[in-house]
């Protein structure tokens, strides 16, 4: 029995590079924009509070900043984890 010619063979050629390998190559990977955008928006939300904390750091002002801007603080705390997740 003769083997099938390459034009009739099923599947990719043996030495072909899969498209997944090209897409996932480190040289073509873009930075994760969603976590960076979230961190930037969180810093913009905390801008005034951070200025006040840099002027007068007290336990009360720190507690109030965290209490009133809890989502922004949590986004900043979890940004490293988000960066690893989106890579």
Buried (B, 14 or more C-beta within 10 A) or exposed (E): EEEEEEEEEEEEEEEEEEEEEEEEEEEEEEEBEEBBEBBEEBBEBBEEBEEBBEEEEEEEBEEBBBEEBEEBBEBBEBBEEBBEEEE
